[in-house]
Amino acid sequence: MNINVKSEIGRLRKVLLHRPGEELENLVPNALDQLLFDDIPWLDLARKEHEAFAKIFIDLGVEVLYLEDLVAETLDQSKEIKDNFITQFLDEADIYSETLTEVVTQYLNSFSNNLEMVNKTMAGIRKTDLPSFAPRTLSDFIEDYPFVTDPMPNLYFTRDPFAIIGGGVCINKMFAKTRTREAIYGEYIFKYHHQYGNTKIPIYYKRDFKSTLEGGDIMVLNDKILAIGISQRTHPAGIERLAKSLLYDNQTSFEKILAFDIPKTRAFMHLDTIFTQVDYDKFTIHHDLTHELKVYELTKAGDYKLSIKRIEKKLVDILELYLQRSITLIPCGDGDSIAGAREQWNDGANTLAVAPGEVIVYDRNHITNEALRKQGIKVHVMAASELSRGRGGPRCMSMAFIRDDL
């Protein structure tokens, strides 16, 4: 199997990460809002924390893939693929000057290997990176902006630009302009990579669709039920389109999509920032979300249409209804309002299951972690003083490629 994800908790066998790179050193205070950061991580320590994160996987026997390596391997396959990638990358970077486009194209072709070149596209190209850069356009003269192409500091959250569902993949239409280019890497991997491309893997969603859809809102509850958050970053129309792709594809086993309507704010960025599965019958939950949620069931209605109905129950009752078992919700902060607010800020509810009842978490969320232990969950802790500044947890920073079936 190249990819296989039919649950959130099946034993993890292969996972995709991205090493934090120079894109973090290209974060500047006056561009933080634009680049979706609240603070500036220190790259050296962020890399050490990320290496420790990867080591947890390796020690557990999980194969670790890196996004930048897969992209470089894809471009290594032919000059035509590489040339097309550079052209598309620069077009999506909104470089309007033909002369500057030629200069940057030559610059990207000057790297000794494709991995270095890919890392530079991710890091952002400064004007001072280009040989003999000189103002050429009116914009160059009037704008004091240091970049030719913006950095992509959110890339270490590999959960979002594409999502593995069953044996297929969604190449996502990202909500924020600063993240739209991230999906180009997944597009090339699943189109051209020798192992993951060449039509071997079905594509359930494409990044040129109009409606936004992000991986942090997508959860595979089992081989028949998918949960998707209706969030600030995932539009209802995107969920409907994905639902049709999955439900009407005879090669998938999915029968129902549950759409969770969550608050449309940065604090509730994605469904997985407030809700993750840690065992067959246990979920973490934002301490404010144990009340009734608006949840909608999407099923086939025939003629490529959907039947949509609202499920008017409390969250725990909905989960028990669809998963057919008693469910325990573990609130972030163990139910304490102050601890819950503090640890939710540091993604205490964003756990990553590596097997049923076994998760990776941030060490700083010690109250939530102890609550998990009390429920019999095995906890692997990782330091994240710098990584957590990006507003995402262990699930956000990883994309499962292969899990064992339950």
N, C-alpha and C positions, 0 to 999 in steps of 0.2 A: 504494500500500500504506500502510495506517495503521501496522501493525506487521509485522515479519518478522525473526525470529531463528532461523536454522537451523544456526548454528555459533557457536563461541566466537571465531573469528578472521576471519570475513568482514569486508570493509571496512565500518567503522562509518559510518552516514549520519545517524542520529538517536539522541540519548541523553538520558536524564532525570537531572537533578541536583536537589539541594535546597540553597539558600543557607543556611549556618549562621546562625541567628538568636538572638533573646534567650533561647531555651531553654537555650543554653549558659551564659548569665549567671544562670540560675535553678538551676544545679547548686550544691548546697551539700555540704560535706564529710560530714555525717551521713546524706546520702541517696545517696551514690555507689554503694554496693552495690545499693540498690533500683533505681537508674536505670542500672545496668550500666556504670558508668564507673570507671576506676582513678585518674583524675586530673581536674583541672578545666582545660579549654583556655581560652586567652585569646582572647576573641571577635574583637577587632580584627585580630589577626594571623591567626586561623583564616579570617576572611573574605578577607583578602588572599591567603592560600594557595589558598583555594577559587576565587577569581577567576582566579588563575594557572592552576589546573587547567582551568577552563572555557575559558580562552584557548587552551590546547593544542588542544582540540577545534575551536574556531572557526578557528584558524589552519590546521587540517587539513581544513577544509570541512565539519565535522560540525555539524548543526543541534542546538542545545542547548535542551532544554525544562526548565522548572523545575516541581517538584511543586506549590508554592504557587500558581503562576500557573494551572496546569490546574484545581486545585480551585476557585479564585476564578472562573474562566471557567465552570465547571460550575454554581456557585451563582448566577451572573449570569443564568442562563437563565430562572429563575422564582422567585417568592417561595415557592411551595410546596416546591420542592427545598431552598431555603435553610432554611425552617422545619423541614423534616424532618431536615435535617442537624444543626441546633442541638439539636433534641430528642434525636436519637440520640447525638450527641456527649456531651451532659450525662448521659444515662442510662448511657453506658459509662464516664463519669468517676466513677460511684458517688456522686452527690450525692443524699442520701436525703431532705433537707428540701424540701418543696414550696415553701415560701417562698423558700428560697435558690435553688431552680431558677428561680423566676419572676424573681428579682433578676438572676441571671446571664444569663437569656434576654434580659432588657431591655438588659443591658450589651452583649451580643454584637450586638444589633440597633442599638446606638447608633453603631457605627462608620460612617464616611462612605462606605466602600467595602468590598467583600467580601474583597479582598486583605488589607487591614489586619485584618479580623476573622479570616481564616484564619490569618494569622501569629500572632495572639494565642492561638488555640486550640493552636497548635504550641508557643508559648513557655511556656504555663502561665499560669493566672490567679491572681494573688496576691490575698489578702484585701484588701490595701491598694489594689488596682486598682478595687475596687467602690466606688461612691459611697456614703458614709455607712455603711460596713460596721459591723455591731454583732453581738456574739454573740447567737444566737437559739436554738440547740439545745444540748443537754447536751454534745455532742461539741465544740462551739465553746468551751464554758467549760473543759473539762478537757484539751483538746489544744492544745499550743503549736506548731501546724503552720501555716506561712505561706501554703499554697496551697489554693485552692478546687478547682482542677484541676491535676494534675501537669504539669510540662514534659515534652517529648518530645525529649530531646537526641540520641537515636539516629537521628533522621530524616534526617540527611545521609548515612546509609548506605541509599540508595534501593534497593539490591539486594534487601533482605529482605522488605518488606511485600507486594510482589507481584512476579511473575516472568513475563517474556515468553518463551513457548515456541512456536516456529514462528509461526503466525498467530493464536495465542490467548494467554490469560493465566491465571495462577493468582492468586487473591486469597487470601493466606496466613493460616493460623491461627498466630499468633505464640506462641512458647514462654513468654516472660516476661510477667507481667501488665503491666509498665510499657510494653511494646511492642504490646500487643494493639490499642490504639486507633489505632496508626499505619495499620493496614489499612483503616480507615474512609475514608481519602482515596482509596485505589485503588478501593474499592467504589463510591464516588460517581462517580469519573472514568469507570469502565468501565460504569457504569449510565446516566449522564445526560449526559456531555460530548458536545457536538455532533459531534466528530470521532471519539471513541473509545468512546462509549456507544451506547445505543439498539439493543442486540443486534447491532451490526455486528461485534463481536469475540467469539468463543466463550470462555466461562469454563470452565476445566478443573478448578478447585478453588475452594471458597468458604470464607470466613473463619468461618462458623458450623459447619463440620465439626468433629468432636470431636478428631481427631488433628492434632498440630502439624506444620507444614511451613514452611520458610523459604527465601527466594530464594538465600541464600549457599550453600546445599547443592545447588542445581540448576545443571547444566552441560549445554549442548546440544553434544554432540560432533560430530554431523552431522545430516542430515535424517532419519536412521533410528535413531540411538542417543542416548539421554539418560543422563547420569550423575547420580546423586543420593546425597548423603552421608547415612548413618544416623548422626546426631550427637546431641549433647546437646539440640539444638533441633528436629530433624526426626525424627518417630517412624516406625517401620517401617509402621504402619498407614496413615499419611498417604501414604507412598510407594506402597503398594499401591493406594490409592484413586486417586491421580493416574495411576498406570500403567494402570488400567482405563479411566479417562477418555480417555487418549491412544491406547492400543492399540486400543480398540474404537470410536474415532471415525473414520468413513470419510473425513473431510476432512483427517486428518493422515497423514503418511508414516512415523510412528515405528513401529518394529518391535521394539525391545528397550530395556529399562531396565536399567542397571547400578547396583546399590545397593552403595555402598562403606561398609563398617562401620568408622568411625573412632572414636578414643577419645572418651568422653563427658565432656569437661572443657572449661573455658573457654579453655584454651590451644589447643584444637583446635576452636574454636567452630563453624565451618562447613567444608565441604569446600574452598571456595575460599580459606580462610586457609592451607591446606597444599598446594594443588595447583591450578595454572592452566595453560591451554594458551597458548603463545606463537607457535606456527607449526604448519604441517601435521604436522610430525613431532617437535615439541619441547614439553616441559612443564616448568614449575618444580615443585619438590617439597620438602616439609619434609625436612630432612636425616635425620630418624629414620624415614622412611616408605618407604625403598627396599626394605625386606624384604617378605615375603609379607603381603598384606592379605586379610581376608575380603571377597570380592566375590561378589555374587549376580546372576544373570541372570533377569530377569522377562520372560516372553513370553506371548502368548495361549494359552489352553488350551481355548477354546470355552465357550459358555454363560456368558459374562461372568466367566470364572474365569481365574486366572493359573497358569502353570507357572513354578516357581521352582527354580533349581539353583545350587549353589555352584561357583564357578570357582576351582580350587585351583592358582593360579600366582602368580608374582611380578608386581608391578604392571606392569613394563615388558612382560612377556610377554602380560599381559591386553590392554594397549593395542595391542600389535602384532597380536594375534589379531583384535580387533574393528575396528581402523582399517586393517588390511591394509597396513601399511607399517612400516619400521624406525623405532623411537622412541628419542629421546634424552631422558633425565631430567636436568634441571639442578638440583642441590641448592642450597637456600638457604645462602648463605655459602660456596659453591663447595667444599663437602665438608669444610671446617674446622669442628670441633665447637664451638669458642668463637664464631667468627664466625657460624656457623649459628644458634646459640642467640640471640645478640644481634640478628641481623637478622630472625630469625623473630618475635621479640618486636615488631618494627616492621613486620611484614607483608611481609617480603622476598619471599615466595612468592606474594603476592596482586597479580599483575600484571593489567593490562587491555590486551588486544590491540585495536588500532585498525585493524589490517590484518594479513594473514599476515606474521609476522616483524617486527612493529612494535608496541611496547608503551609504556604509561605506567607509571612506577614512582616510588617515593619516592627522592629523592636520597641520603638518609641510609644506604640499604642499598648502599653503594658496592661492596662485594665481590661481592655477588650480581649487581649491575648489570654489573660488569666480566665476570663469568662469562657473562652473557647476550650481551654484545658479542663475546666470544670465539667464541660459537656462531653469530655472524652476525645477531644480533637488533638491530634499530634501536631505541634506547632514548630515550624522551622523559622527562626527569627533572623532578620537581616538589618544591618544599620542603614539608615537612609536620611541622614541630616541634610544631604545635598540633593539627592534624587527626589525627595519629597517636595522640594521647592517647585517642582513642575506640576504639582496638583494631580498626582496619580499614584496608584499603589502597585503591588506585584502583578495583579491581573492586567492592569493597564500596560505594564512594561513587557508583556509577553503575549505571543500568539501560539496557541497549541496547534501543532501540525498533525500529530498522531496521539490518540488516546486509545487504550484498550476499550472494547465494548463491554458494557456492564452485563 
